[in-house]
Amino acid sequence: MVVPGPGDGGQPTPSGAVGPTVARERLRARLRELREHSGLSTDVVAKRMDWSPSKLSRIEKGDVTIQPLEVRALLAFYKLDDDAEVTALTGLARQSRTRQWYSKHRLNGDYQRFVAYEHEASTINIWQVLFIPGLLQTPGYARALTALTLRSRPDDPNIETRVELRLDRQQAFRERIAGPNPPRLVVVIDESTLRRPVGGYRVMVEQLDHLMEVARQPAYSIGITPVDLLQHPGLSGTFELLQFPGADPDVLFVEAAAGTDDLVVDPAMTALYGDVMADLLAVAHTGDAALEVIHSVRDDLDRRSAAAGADRR
């Protein structure tokens, strides 16, 4: 039995060279679709597979992985006899179980999924109204910002743990842009963020120097919204929109206070935030104009740093 895939007229679900998170998302969506097309309830399938209903539910939500042999048994029960798709789906099961660089970090569920999706996205779109985005932070800026957000002492070991993760994210991105099919990073930052001297003037000057350096590289696109802009669509808060090639759905990460960040895959919401990102780029300084703004703020902070040093003498 061949069951049509989502909008593909029955073509096999491709496995391709995707990472474990995208592989798990493709697999869980297709397995749920096959079960529903077969008219079977989760209780019936779970009993046939000798699973608990909660295990099947977690597989279909993408919360846990599934063994390739279990996938084959499940597909046989669903009477899927398309050999190409069976091979593709078992391939996705194998890919979904591979370890990645972030496996060594002890991350909570939603944040680990976000980091995993970010690592596999073809385009990373970020709007940041308060701080320099984590993928662009210098170590000094990252340490100062983490100490502020944790409200902790500079020697708090949690600071280095978080900074290490941030730097690992950056390294993983740099390795990807040096390889085949490099991703793009599109960032829009409010100008007030550049003027906020997190960690002090010298730390911020180094941060802006780094921002100008990456802005000149082809994989990075930096936009700056003017500080005197009366209103714009990004005032509602910071977000990161992750886009993937082909039919894989976009993923939205909305940052909030007190650890209540949201990971959203709803197409209506991701489309809305895609429009917001386009509107922000339309009003932002980009290219050479963005570099001029960053350079101007950098020089102003450098003068303030020199003046502060003279005052101390």
C-alpha positions as CSV (number, residue, x, y, z in Angstrom):
1,M,0.0,0.0,0.0
2,V,1.4,3.4,-1.0
3,V,0.1,6.3,1.2
4,P,0.5,9.8,-0.3
5,G,2.9,12.0,1.6
6,P,2.2,15.6,2.5
7,G,1.6,17.2,-0.9
8,D,3.9,14.9,-2.8
9,G,1.5,12.6,-4.6
10,G,2.8,9.5,-2.9
11,Q,6.6,10.0,-3.5
12,P,8.8,8.3,-0.9
13,T,9.8,10.5,2.1
14,P,13.4,11.5,1.4
15,S,16.0,10.9,4.0
16,G,18.9,12.8,2.4
17,A,21.8,14.2,4.3
18,V,19.9,15.8,7.1
19,G,20.7,16.2,10.8
20,P,19.0,14.2,13.6
21,T,16.4,16.8,14.5
22,V,15.1,17.3,11.0
23,A,15.2,13.5,10.5
24,R,13.2,13.0,13.6
25,E,10.7,15.6,12.6
26,R,10.2,14.1,9.1
27,L,9.9,10.6,10.6
28,R,7.4,11.4,13.3
29,A,5.1,13.4,10.9
30,R,5.1,10.5,8.4
31,L,4.5,7.8,11.0
32,R,1.5,9.7,12.4
33,E,0.2,10.3,8.9
34,L,0.5,6.6,8.1
35,R,-1.3,5.5,11.2
36,E,-4.2,8.0,10.7
37,H,-4.5,6.9,7.0
38,S,-4.8,3.3,8.2
39,G,-7.7,4.3,10.5
40,L,-5.9,2.9,13.6
41,S,-6.0,4.4,17.1
42,T,-2.8,4.8,19.2
43,D,-4.2,2.2,21.6
44,V,-4.6,-0.4,18.8
45,V,-1.1,0.2,17.4
46,A,0.6,0.3,20.8
47,K,-1.0,-3.0,21.7
48,R,0.1,-4.6,18.4
49,M,3.7,-3.3,18.9
50,D,3.7,-4.3,22.6
51,W,4.3,-0.7,23.6
52,S,2.6,1.6,26.0
53,P,0.3,4.2,24.3
54,S,2.5,6.9,25.8
55,K,5.6,5.6,23.9
56,L,3.7,5.8,20.5
57,S,2.5,9.2,21.4
58,R,6.0,10.4,22.2
59,I,7.3,9.0,19.0
60,E,4.6,10.8,17.0
61,K,5.4,14.0,18.8
62,G,9.1,13.7,18.2
63,D,9.9,13.5,21.9
64,V,11.9,10.3,21.6
65,T,13.7,8.3,18.9
66,I,12.7,5.0,17.4
67,Q,14.9,2.0,16.4
68,P,15.1,1.3,12.6
69,L,13.8,-2.3,13.3
70,E,10.8,-0.8,15.2
71,V,10.1,1.4,12.2
72,R,10.1,-1.6,9.8
73,A,7.7,-3.5,12.1
74,L,5.4,-0.4,12.4
75,L,5.4,0.1,8.6
76,A,4.6,-3.6,8.1
77,F,1.6,-3.3,10.4
78,Y,0.5,-0.2,8.4
79,K,0.8,-2.3,5.3
80,L,3.2,0.1,3.6
81,D,4.8,-2.0,0.8
82,D,6.7,0.8,-1.0
83,D,10.2,-0.5,-0.6
84,A,11.8,2.9,-1.4
85,E,9.8,4.7,1.3
86,V,10.5,1.9,3.8
87,T,14.2,2.3,3.1
88,A,13.9,6.1,3.4
89,L,12.0,6.0,6.7
90,T,14.4,3.5,8.3
91,G,17.2,5.7,7.1
92,L,15.6,8.7,8.9
93,A,15.4,6.5,12.1
94,R,19.1,5.9,11.9
95,Q,19.9,9.6,11.3
96,S,17.6,10.7,14.1
97,R,19.8,8.7,16.6
98,T,23.2,10.2,15.7
99,R,25.0,12.2,18.4
100,Q,25.9,15.9,17.7
101,W,28.2,18.4,19.4
102,Y,25.4,19.7,21.7
103,S,24.9,16.2,23.2
104,K,27.6,16.9,25.7
105,H,25.7,19.9,27.1
106,R,22.9,19.2,29.6
107,L,20.1,21.2,28.0
108,N,16.4,21.1,28.8
109,G,14.0,19.7,26.3
110,D,12.8,22.7,24.4
111,Y,16.1,24.5,24.5
112,Q,17.9,21.4,23.2
113,R,15.4,21.2,20.4
114,F,16.1,24.8,19.6
115,V,19.9,24.4,19.5
116,A,19.4,21.3,17.4
117,Y,17.1,23.0,14.9
118,E,19.4,26.0,14.7
119,H,22.4,23.7,13.9
120,E,20.4,22.3,10.9
121,A,18.7,25.4,9.6
122,S,19.6,26.7,6.1
123,T,18.8,30.3,7.1
124,I,18.8,31.7,10.7
125,N,16.8,34.9,11.0
126,I,17.3,36.8,14.3
127,W,15.7,40.0,15.6
128,Q,17.3,41.3,18.9
129,V,16.1,44.4,20.7
130,L,18.2,44.1,23.9
131,F,21.5,42.3,23.4
132,I,23.9,41.2,20.7
133,P,22.7,37.7,19.5
134,G,24.5,34.7,21.0
135,L,25.9,33.6,17.6
136,L,27.7,36.9,17.4
137,Q,28.9,37.5,20.9
138,T,32.6,37.8,21.9
139,P,33.7,35.7,25.0
140,G,34.0,38.9,27.1
141,Y,30.5,40.1,26.1
142,A,29.0,36.7,26.7
143,R,30.5,36.4,30.2
144,A,29.4,39.9,31.2
145,L,25.9,39.3,29.8
146,T,25.5,35.9,31.4
147,A,26.6,37.2,34.8
148,L,24.0,40.0,34.5
149,T,21.1,37.6,33.5
150,L,22.1,35.1,36.2
151,R,22.6,37.9,38.8
152,S,25.6,36.1,40.0
153,R,29.2,36.6,41.0
154,P,31.8,36.6,38.2
155,D,33.3,33.3,39.5
156,D,29.9,31.5,39.3
157,P,30.7,28.2,37.5
158,N,27.3,28.4,35.7
159,I,28.6,31.4,33.8
160,E,31.4,29.4,32.1
161,T,29.0,26.6,31.4
162,R,26.6,28.9,29.5
163,V,29.4,30.8,27.7
164,E,30.9,27.4,26.6
165,L,27.6,26.5,25.0
166,R,27.4,29.9,23.3
167,L,30.9,29.6,21.9
168,D,30.3,26.0,20.8
169,R,27.2,27.2,18.9
170,Q,29.4,29.8,17.1
171,Q,32.0,27.2,16.3
172,A,29.4,24.8,14.9
173,F,28.0,27.6,12.7
174,R,31.5,28.5,11.4
175,E,32.2,24.9,10.5
176,R,29.0,24.7,8.6
177,I,29.6,27.9,6.6
178,A,33.0,26.4,5.6
179,G,31.4,23.3,4.3
180,P,29.0,22.4,1.4
181,N,25.6,24.0,1.4
182,P,26.6,26.7,3.9
183,P,23.8,28.3,5.9
184,R,23.0,32.1,6.1
185,L,22.7,34.2,9.3
186,V,20.4,37.2,8.9
187,V,20.4,39.4,12.0
188,V,18.6,42.7,12.7
189,I,19.6,44.5,15.9
190,D,18.2,47.7,17.4
191,E,20.7,50.5,17.4
192,S,20.2,51.0,21.2
193,T,21.6,47.5,21.7
194,L,24.9,48.7,20.2
195,R,25.0,51.7,22.6
196,R,24.4,49.5,25.7
197,P,28.0,48.9,27.1
198,V,27.5,45.4,28.5
199,G,30.6,44.6,30.5
200,G,31.9,48.1,30.2
201,Y,33.2,50.3,27.3
202,R,36.2,48.2,26.4
203,V,34.2,45.0,26.2
204,M,31.6,46.7,24.1
205,V,34.2,48.2,21.7
206,E,35.7,44.7,21.2
207,Q,32.2,43.4,20.6
208,L,31.4,46.0,17.9
209,D,34.8,45.3,16.3
210,H,33.8,41.7,16.0
211,L,30.4,42.6,14.7
212,M,31.9,44.6,11.9
213,E,34.3,41.8,11.1
214,V,31.6,39.2,10.6
215,A,29.3,41.7,8.8
216,R,31.8,41.7,6.0
217,Q,31.6,38.0,5.5
218,P,29.1,36.6,2.9
219,A,27.4,34.2,5.2
220,Y,26.3,37.0,7.6
221,S,23.8,39.8,6.9
222,I,23.5,42.4,9.6
223,G,20.8,45.1,9.8
224,I,20.5,47.9,12.3
225,T,17.1,49.6,13.1
226,P,17.6,53.3,13.7
227,V,17.4,54.5,17.3
228,D,15.0,57.3,16.3
229,L,12.5,55.0,14.6
230,L,9.2,55.8,16.4
231,Q,7.7,52.4,15.9
232,H,8.3,49.2,14.1
233,P,7.0,45.6,14.1
234,G,9.8,44.3,16.3
235,L,8.8,46.1,19.4
236,S,6.9,43.1,20.7
237,G,10.1,41.2,21.5
238,T,13.1,39.2,20.4
239,F,12.8,36.1,18.2
240,E,14.7,33.6,16.0
241,L,13.1,32.2,12.9
242,L,14.8,29.0,11.5
243,Q,14.2,28.0,7.9
244,F,15.0,24.7,6.2
245,P,15.3,23.6,2.6
246,G,12.5,21.8,0.9
247,A,9.2,21.0,2.6
248,D,10.5,21.0,6.2
249,P,8.6,23.5,8.2
250,D,10.0,26.7,9.7
251,V,10.6,26.8,13.4
252,L,10.2,29.9,15.6
253,F,11.9,30.5,18.9
254,V,10.5,33.4,20.9
255,E,12.6,34.6,23.8
256,A,10.9,35.6,27.0
257,A,11.8,36.4,30.6
258,A,12.0,33.9,33.5
259,G,12.9,30.9,31.2
260,T,9.5,30.8,29.5
261,D,10.9,30.7,25.9
262,D,8.6,29.2,23.3
263,L,9.4,26.9,20.4
264,V,6.7,27.1,17.7
265,V,6.2,25.1,14.6
266,D,2.7,26.4,13.7
267,P,2.8,27.5,10.0
268,A,0.6,30.6,10.6
269,M,2.9,31.9,13.4
270,T,6.1,31.2,11.5
271,A,4.6,33.0,8.4
272,L,3.6,36.0,10.6
273,Y,7.1,36.3,12.1
274,G,8.6,35.9,8.6
275,D,6.6,38.9,7.6
276,V,7.9,40.8,10.7
277,M,11.5,40.0,9.8
278,A,10.9,41.3,6.2
279,D,9.4,44.5,7.6
280,L,12.4,44.9,10.0
281,L,14.9,44.5,7.1
282,A,12.9,47.1,5.1
283,V,13.4,49.8,7.8
284,A,16.9,48.7,8.9
285,H,20.3,50.0,7.8
286,T,22.0,47.2,5.9
287,G,25.2,46.6,4.1
288,D,27.7,49.5,4.2
289,A,25.1,51.7,5.9
290,A,24.9,49.2,8.8
291,L,28.7,49.1,9.0
292,E,28.8,52.9,9.2
293,V,26.3,52.9,12.1
294,I,28.3,50.2,14.0
295,H,31.6,52.0,13.4
296,S,30.1,55.4,14.6
297,V,28.8,53.8,17.8
298,R,32.1,52.0,18.3
299,D,34.1,55.2,18.0
300,D,31.8,57.0,20.4
301,L,32.2,54.2,23.0
302,D,36.0,54.2,22.5
303,R,36.1,58.0,23.3
304,R,34.0,57.4,26.4
305,S,36.3,54.6,27.5
306,A,39.4,56.9,27.0
307,A,37.6,59.7,28.9
308,A,36.7,57.4,31.7
309,G,40.4,56.2,31.9
310,A,41.6,59.8,32.0
311,D,39.2,60.6,34.8
312,R,40.5,57.7,36.9
313,R,44.0,59.1,36.5
